[in-house]
């Protein structure tokens, strides 16, 4: 007589599906670091006309620095990510990165001085550097071997979706600039 094994019972199948769903959920949450990376990397292009006017930027050096300063933070964040992940753990470091993203986003928007704007963009860059290193590492660590490739690729997909979302946001913002402000913001008469 054949008896069903414990692995093929309906309860074990439900548990396996629950674990897989839970794993995908965790991987999606961890991949939000990639989404924010892609979004933050591109969205500054749409904000350029606004911060140029707001901070009265006239030199190409100032404009270029405002656009690229987050890359300095990315570099620092990437350098710190490995040792910090070993010391604090991947999960804690992802939470810290999320807090840095949130704080830098709010404080960049509230910056009334160009130096503060640059500082918070650099802090946001640190979050990008950390998240871009730790998100795929964390996903790989929590994933079973047969799902690892699919789950880690979520991070790349999230980066591309973040870039697309930023481009769509930039396009929408450009459409919403009132006609009377268009010349002021974009420098035409």
WOHULIN-V205059 format. One record per pair of residues at least 12 apart in sequence whose ideal C-beta (glycine too) atoms are under 7 Angstrom apart, sorted by sequence separation. I is the first residue (numbers start at 1). J is the second residue. D is the distance in Angstrom with one decimal. If there is no record, write none. Layout:
i->I j->J d->D
i->I j->J d->D
This chain:
i->108 j->120 d->4.1
i->139 j->151 d->5.2
i->140 j->152 d->5.2
i->107 j->120 d->4.4
i->108 j->121 d->5.8
i->139 j->152 d->5.1
i->51 j->66 d->6.1
i->139 j->154 d->6.8
i->104 j->120 d->4.8
i->108 j->124 d->6.5
i->136 j->152 d->5.2
i->139 j->155 d->6.2
i->48 j->67 d->6.6
i->104 j->123 d->4.2
i->105 j->124 d->6.7
i->136 j->155 d->4.5
i->104 j->124 d->3.6
i->135 j->155 d->5.1
i->44 j->67 d->5.8
i->100 j->123 d->6.0
i->101 j->124 d->6.5
i->104 j->127 d->6.3
i->100 j->126 d->6.0
i->101 j->127 d->4.4
i->100 j->127 d->3.7
i->40 j->70 d->6.9
i->97 j->127 d->4.9
i->97 j->130 d->4.3
i->97 j->131 d->4.6
i->93 j->130 d->6.3
i->94 j->131 d->7.0
i->97 j->134 d->6.7
i->94 j->134 d->5.6
i->93 j->134 d->5.2
i->94 j->135 d->6.7
i->90 j->134 d->5.4
i->94 j->138 d->6.0
i->90 j->137 d->5.9
i->91 j->138 d->6.6
i->77 j->125 d->6.5
i->81 j->129 d->6.4
i->90 j->138 d->3.9
i->69 j->118 d->5.1
i->73 j->122 d->4.0
i->77 j->126 d->4.0
i->81 j->130 d->4.8
i->85 j->134 d->5.4
i->72 j->122 d->5.6
i->73 j->123 d->6.2
i->76 j->126 d->5.5
i->77 j->127 d->6.5
i->80 j->130 d->6.8
i->66 j->117 d->6.9
i->70 j->121 d->4.8
i->73 j->124 d->6.4
i->74 j->125 d->4.5
i->77 j->128 d->6.2
i->78 j->129 d->4.0
i->82 j->133 d->6.8
i->90 j->141 d->6.4
i->66 j->118 d->6.8
i->69 j->121 d->4.9
i->70 j->122 d->6.4
i->73 j->125 d->2.2
i->77 j->129 d->2.2
i->81 j->133 d->3.7
i->85 j->137 d->6.6
i->65 j->118 d->6.9
i->69 j->122 d->5.5
i->72 j->125 d->6.1
i->73 j->126 d->4.2
i->76 j->129 d->6.3
i->77 j->130 d->4.3
i->81 j->134 d->5.5
i->70 j->124 d->5.7
i->71 j->125 d->6.2
i->74 j->128 d->4.9
i->75 j->129 d->6.5
i->78 j->132 d->7.0
i->70 j->125 d->3.5
i->73 j->128 d->6.9
i->74 j->129 d->4.1
i->78 j->133 d->5.7
i->73 j->129 d->6.4
i->70 j->128 d->6.7
i->55 j->114 d->4.4
i->33 j->94 d->6.3
i->55 j->117 d->6.6
i->30 j->94 d->6.3
i->33 j->97 d->6.2
i->36 j->101 d->5.2
i->51 j->117 d->6.7
i->40 j->124 d->5.8
i->41 j->128 d->6.9
i->40 j->128 d->5.8
i->37 j->128 d->4.9
i->37 j->131 d->5.6
i->36 j->131 d->6.4
i->37 j->132 d->5.1
i->33 j->131 d->3.1
i->34 j->135 d->5.5
i->33 j->135 d->3.7
i->31 j->135 d->6.1
i->30 j->135 d->5.2
i->30 j->138 d->5.0
i->31 j->139 d->6.8
i->30 j->139 d->5.1
i->27 j->139 d->5.0
i->26 j->142 d->5.9
i->27 j->143 d->7.0
i->23 j->142 d->6.7
i->23 j->143 d->6.8
i->38 j->158 d->6.9
i->34 j->155 d->4.1
i->38 j->159 d->4.0
i->42 j->163 d->5.0
i->34 j->156 d->6.9
i->37 j->159 d->5.6
i->38 j->160 d->6.3
i->41 j->163 d->6.9
i->31 j->154 d->4.3
i->35 j->158 d->4.1
i->38 j->161 d->6.7
i->39 j->162 d->3.8
i->43 j->166 d->4.0
i->46 j->169 d->6.3
i->23 j->147 d->6.9
i->27 j->151 d->4.3
i->31 j->155 d->4.8
i->34 j->158 d->3.6
i->38 j->162 d->2.6
i->42 j->166 d->3.7
i->46 j->170 d->2.7
i->34 j->159 d->4.3
i->37 j->162 d->6.3
i->38 j->163 d->4.1
i->42 j->167 d->6.2
i->45 j->170 d->6.0
i->28 j->154 d->6.5
i->32 j->158 d->6.7
i->35 j->161 d->5.9
i->36 j->162 d->6.4
i->39 j->165 d->5.5
i->43 j->169 d->6.2
i->27 j->154 d->5.4
i->31 j->158 d->4.1
i->35 j->162 d->4.2
i->39 j->166 d->4.7
i->43 j->170 d->6.6
i->46 j->173 d->5.3
i->34 j->162 d->6.7
i->38 j->166 d->6.9
i->46 j->174 d->6.8
i->53 j->184 d->6.5
i->53 j->185 d->5.7
i->50 j->185 d->6.4
i->49 j->185 d->4.5
i->49 j->186 d->5.5
